[in-house]
Amino acid sequence: MTAWIDHFLFGLYPYICLAVFFIGSWLRFDRDQYTWKSDSSQLLRTGSLRWASNLFHVGVLFLFFGHFVGMLTPHVLYDYVITAHDKQLLAMVSGGIAGLMAFVGVTLLLHRRLTDARIRATSKTSDIALLWIFWVQLALGLATIPLSAQHLDGSMMMRLAEWGQRIVTFRSGAVEMLAGAGWVFKAHLFLGMTVFLIFPFTRLVHVWSGFGTLAYVLRPYQLVRARRLNVPPGQNEPRRSL
């Protein structure tokens, strides 16, 4: 029974999450673009938002790209530059700092959303649930650090990375790579995949818009005509604005 559950959660579930992630994001953009936004509550109360948001976003972005590069880069590509032992130490220190930043940030964001009456009234269930998911996920990630310290030879890190590489390259034997991994590692992986599963149905879709930032900066000006009352014809000249 346990083997079947592991096969589903870490062999099939990743593909379900990725399929929903890509197809769901495309369908939402195609059919419901008016909901494609971050739904920021900054106008309701700034307060601690600046610190909370910056800590959370900086920490999470570092963790995302750190996991992406660390797990999906084959060991042979960095073997001559850094050993598995040193790579794990680097991941533990940098990931610990970034994880702590993100954890403090999401805690402040969660407290703000739950205790401010106006923000709570305008919050969706998915907004609060998403913050709780990130809170638990970051707590699990921080909990893996002392466990990783018990495997400083890099063996566990290499097995987790091999699992990720086999999943994205559709190779067999991915589930077997997690043999011996503790429940904290598995829970961290499962919740991380779940974030991709719920991504298209939450405010997280605005992350995709970040890839369009360069296009937004480089796009041509829009011509906007000012609406003025009692202005003679010919004096309402077009203005350039972003």
C-alpha positions as CSV (number, residue, x, y, z in Angstrom):
1,M,0.0,0.0,0.0
2,T,2.8,2.4,0.9
3,A,4.6,1.7,-2.3
4,W,1.5,2.4,-4.3
5,I,1.0,5.7,-2.5
6,D,4.6,6.7,-3.2
7,H,4.2,5.8,-6.8
8,F,1.1,8.0,-7.2
9,L,2.4,11.0,-5.2
10,F,5.9,11.1,-6.6
11,G,5.5,9.3,-9.9
12,L,2.1,10.4,-11.3
13,Y,1.1,13.4,-9.2
14,P,4.0,15.6,-10.6
15,Y,2.7,15.2,-14.1
16,I,-0.9,16.0,-13.1
17,C,0.3,19.1,-11.4
18,L,2.4,20.2,-14.4
19,A,-0.4,19.5,-16.8
20,V,-2.9,21.6,-14.8
21,F,-0.3,24.3,-14.3
22,F,0.3,24.9,-18.0
23,I,-3.1,24.0,-19.5
24,G,-5.0,25.8,-16.7
25,S,-2.9,29.0,-17.0
26,W,-3.5,29.0,-20.7
27,L,-7.2,28.5,-20.4
28,R,-7.5,31.2,-17.7
29,F,-5.6,33.7,-19.8
30,D,-7.6,32.8,-22.9
31,R,-11.1,32.9,-21.3
32,D,-10.9,35.0,-18.1
33,Q,-8.3,37.8,-18.6
34,Y,-10.1,40.2,-16.3
35,T,-9.2,38.0,-13.3
36,W,-5.5,37.9,-14.4
37,K,-4.2,40.2,-11.7
38,S,-2.4,40.3,-8.3
39,D,-5.4,41.7,-6.4
40,S,-3.1,43.8,-4.3
41,S,-4.5,45.1,-1.0
42,Q,-2.0,48.0,-0.8
43,L,-4.7,50.7,-1.3
44,L,-6.5,49.4,1.8
45,R,-3.5,49.6,4.1
46,T,0.2,50.0,3.4
47,G,1.5,49.5,6.9
48,S,3.8,46.6,7.1
49,L,3.1,45.5,3.5
50,R,6.4,46.9,2.2
51,W,8.5,44.9,4.5
52,A,6.4,41.8,4.3
53,S,6.0,41.8,0.6
54,N,9.7,42.5,-0.1
55,L,10.9,39.9,2.3
56,F,8.5,37.3,0.9
57,H,9.1,38.0,-2.8
58,V,12.8,38.2,-2.6
59,G,13.1,35.1,-0.5
60,V,10.7,33.0,-2.6
61,L,12.2,34.1,-5.9
62,F,15.7,33.1,-4.6
63,L,14.3,29.8,-3.4
64,F,12.5,29.1,-6.7
65,F,15.5,29.7,-8.9
66,G,17.8,28.0,-6.4
67,H,15.7,24.8,-6.4
68,F,15.2,25.0,-10.2
69,V,19.0,25.2,-10.9
70,G,20.1,23.0,-8.0
71,M,17.7,20.2,-8.7
72,L,17.6,20.2,-12.5
73,T,21.2,20.8,-13.3
74,P,23.0,17.4,-13.9
75,H,25.8,16.8,-11.4
76,V,28.4,16.3,-14.2
77,L,28.0,20.0,-15.2
78,Y,29.2,21.3,-11.9
79,D,31.3,18.4,-10.6
80,Y,34.6,20.1,-11.6
81,V,33.5,23.4,-10.0
82,I,32.0,22.3,-6.7
83,T,31.7,19.1,-4.8
84,A,28.4,17.6,-3.7
85,H,29.4,18.3,-0.1
86,D,30.1,22.0,-0.7
87,K,27.0,22.4,-2.9
88,Q,24.9,21.1,-0.1
89,L,26.5,23.4,2.4
90,L,25.9,26.3,0.0
91,A,22.3,25.3,-0.4
92,M,21.7,25.0,3.3
93,V,23.2,28.4,4.1
94,S,21.8,30.4,1.3
95,G,18.5,28.5,1.3
96,G,18.2,28.9,5.0
97,I,18.7,32.7,4.8
98,A,16.2,33.1,1.9
99,G,13.8,30.7,3.5
100,L,13.8,32.6,6.8
101,M,13.3,35.9,4.9
102,A,10.3,34.4,3.0
103,F,8.9,32.8,6.2
104,V,9.0,36.1,8.1
105,G,7.4,37.9,5.1
106,V,4.6,35.4,4.7
107,T,3.9,35.4,8.4
108,L,3.5,39.2,8.3
109,L,1.3,39.0,5.2
110,L,-0.9,36.3,6.8
111,H,-1.2,38.3,10.1
112,R,-2.1,41.4,8.1
113,R,-4.7,39.7,6.0
114,L,-6.3,37.9,9.0
115,T,-6.3,40.8,11.5
116,D,-7.2,43.8,9.3
117,A,-11.0,43.9,9.0
118,R,-11.1,45.7,5.6
119,I,-8.5,43.4,4.1
120,R,-10.1,40.3,5.5
121,A,-13.5,41.4,4.1
122,T,-12.1,41.8,0.6
123,S,-10.0,38.6,0.7
124,K,-11.0,35.5,-1.2
125,T,-10.8,32.1,0.4
126,S,-8.0,31.2,-2.0
127,D,-6.0,34.2,-0.9
128,I,-5.9,33.1,2.7
129,A,-5.5,29.4,1.8
130,L,-2.5,30.3,-0.4
131,L,-0.7,32.2,2.4
132,W,-1.2,29.2,4.7
133,I,0.1,26.8,2.1
134,F,3.2,29.0,1.6
135,W,3.6,29.3,5.4
136,V,3.6,25.5,5.9
137,Q,5.8,24.9,2.8
138,L,8.4,27.3,4.0
139,A,8.3,25.9,7.5
140,L,8.8,22.4,6.0
141,G,11.7,23.7,3.9
142,L,13.4,25.2,7.0
143,A,12.9,21.9,8.8
144,T,14.8,20.0,6.1
145,I,18.0,22.0,6.9
146,P,18.9,20.1,10.2
147,L,18.0,16.9,8.5
148,S,20.2,17.7,5.5
149,A,23.0,18.3,8.0
150,Q,22.9,14.6,8.7
151,H,23.8,13.9,5.1
152,L,26.7,16.3,4.4
153,D,28.1,13.8,1.9
154,G,25.5,15.1,-0.5
155,S,23.9,11.7,-0.9
156,M,20.3,12.7,-0.1
157,M,20.6,16.0,-2.1
158,M,21.8,14.0,-5.1
159,R,18.9,11.6,-4.8
160,L,16.4,14.4,-4.6
161,A,17.9,16.1,-7.6
162,E,17.9,12.8,-9.6
163,W,14.2,12.4,-8.8
164,G,13.5,15.9,-10.2
165,Q,15.6,15.3,-13.3
166,R,14.0,11.9,-14.0
167,I,10.5,13.5,-13.7
168,V,11.2,16.3,-16.1
169,T,12.9,14.0,-18.6
170,F,10.2,11.3,-18.4
171,R,12.6,8.6,-17.2
172,S,11.7,5.7,-15.1
173,G,12.9,5.0,-11.6
174,A,12.1,8.4,-10.2
175,V,10.2,7.1,-7.2
176,E,13.0,4.8,-6.2
177,M,15.3,7.8,-5.8
178,L,13.2,8.9,-2.8
179,A,13.8,5.6,-0.9
180,G,15.0,6.5,2.6
181,A,13.9,10.1,2.4
182,G,12.2,11.3,5.6
183,W,8.6,12.4,5.7
184,V,9.6,16.0,5.9
185,F,11.4,15.9,2.6
186,K,8.4,14.1,1.0
187,A,5.9,16.5,2.5
188,H,8.0,19.4,1.2
189,L,8.0,17.9,-2.3
190,F,4.3,17.1,-2.2
191,L,3.3,20.6,-1.1
192,G,5.6,22.2,-3.6
193,M,4.0,20.3,-6.4
194,T,0.5,21.2,-5.1
195,V,1.4,24.9,-5.5
196,F,1.8,24.3,-9.2
197,L,-1.6,22.4,-9.2
198,I,-3.5,25.3,-7.7
199,F,-1.5,28.0,-9.5
200,P,-4.0,28.7,-12.3
201,F,-6.9,29.1,-9.9
202,T,-5.3,31.7,-7.7
203,R,-3.7,35.2,-7.8
204,L,-0.4,33.4,-8.5
205,V,-1.1,33.7,-12.3
206,H,0.2,37.2,-12.2
207,V,3.7,35.7,-11.9
208,W,3.4,35.0,-15.6
209,S,3.1,38.7,-16.3
210,G,6.6,39.2,-14.9
211,F,7.9,37.6,-18.2
212,G,6.1,40.4,-20.1
213,T,7.8,43.2,-18.1
214,L,10.4,43.8,-20.8
215,A,7.8,44.0,-23.5
216,Y,5.8,46.5,-21.4
217,V,8.9,48.7,-20.9
218,L,9.8,48.6,-24.6
219,R,6.2,49.0,-26.0
220,P,5.5,52.3,-27.8
221,Y,3.6,55.2,-26.2
222,Q,-0.1,55.3,-26.3
223,L,-1.8,58.3,-27.7
224,V,-4.3,59.7,-25.1
225,R,-6.6,62.7,-25.8
226,A,-7.5,64.8,-22.8
227,R,-11.2,65.5,-22.2
228,R,-11.7,69.2,-21.7
229,L,-14.9,71.1,-21.4
230,N,-15.5,74.3,-23.4
231,V,-12.3,74.0,-25.4
232,P,-12.5,75.2,-29.0
233,P,-11.9,72.6,-31.7
234,G,-8.3,72.1,-32.6
235,Q,-6.9,72.8,-29.2
236,N,-7.4,69.3,-27.8
237,E,-4.0,68.0,-28.8
238,P,-3.0,64.3,-28.3
239,R,-0.6,63.7,-25.4
240,R,1.9,60.9,-25.0
241,S,1.8,58.8,-21.9
242,L,2.8,55.4,-20.7
